Amino acid sequence: MNKGDKVTFPFAKKTMEGTVEQAFQKTVYIKADFPKAKGKIIKRKIKDIK
């Protein structure tokens, strides 16, 4: 998993798509576009990312 990769992640009983900003050993920071917050960065565990 590298910076700029497209990934899908679970959010509120659905899946969303975003791009990887930073990846660490167990966590990853994803930049995603939400309806009211464009370009928001969220943190997820790598095991939850598809």
Order of alpha helices (4+ residues) and beta strands (2+ residues): beta-beta-beta-beta
